Amino acid sequence: MIDPRIEEALNGPHGARPSVAKVKRREGYAASPGTGPHGETCRTCRYICGVRGNEYASACSIGKKGPYGARLYISPDSAACSRFAART
């Protein structure tokens, strides 16, 4: 049970509280995951690269960058996007 005063503040002058799905955008990807070829993942794309200083993190070299030009983490196991290009 949420305190009515807190609920009133959350639903105050700025409208209803946004859902979690709207807040979590898929930043770091070149396009929306799952829009590429069926059965392909980011791991098999030519644009995936490692994040400097972290051997376990991956980033998309053509995806959106974060603050100060840093690449944003993506999951190598996510479905391929529409900008997918197979490794040669």
N, C-alpha and C positions, 0 to 999 in steps of 0.2 A: 504494500500500500504506500503510495507516494503522498507526502504531505501536500495538502491542497495549496499552500502558499508557494511551494516549489513548482508544482504543476502549473499554477497561474503564471509564474515567472517564465517558465519554459515556453508556454503558449501565449506569451505577452504580445507586445506591439509588433514584433517581427514575424508573426505568424506561427504556425505549428512547427514543432521541432522536426528537422529533416530526418528521414529514415537512415539507417546505417548504410543501406545499399547506395543511397545517393551521395553520401559523404565519401565512401571508399571508391575513388576513381581508379582506373587501371593506368596509372602513370608509369612511365618507363617503357611501355610497349610502343612500337611503331604504329600499330593499329589494334583494334579490339581482338583479343585472343579468341580463337575458334572460328575466325572468318577465312582461314587459309585452307590448304588442301587437307582432306580427311586423313587421319592417321599420322600426320607430321607433328613434331613438337618444336619448341624453340631450340632445343638441344641440337637438332639436325639442320638448323638454319645457318647460313654463312655470316649473318650479321651479329650473332651472339659473341660476346667477348667477356673476359674476366674483369672483375672490379679490382682495381689496383689495391694491393695490400690485403686482399681477402681471397684465399684460394677456393673458397666454397661458394662465393657469390658470383652471379652472372648479371650482365646488362646487355641491352640491345644497342648496337652502335648507331642505329638510325632513329632510335626512340627519343622521346622527350627527355631533356636533361633537367636535373633538379637545381637547387640554388648553387650559385658559384660555379656552374658548369659541370657539376658532378653527375655521373651517370646514376640512374636509379635502378635498384635491384629488381630483377624479374625472375620468375621461376623457370628454369630450363625445361621442366616437365609440363608446362602449360601448352595448350593447343596452339598450333601455328596461326599467325595472323595473315592478313591479306597481302602483306609486303614480303612474304616468305620467299626465299631463294635458296635452293638446295646447295649444299657444299660441293665443291668440285674436287 
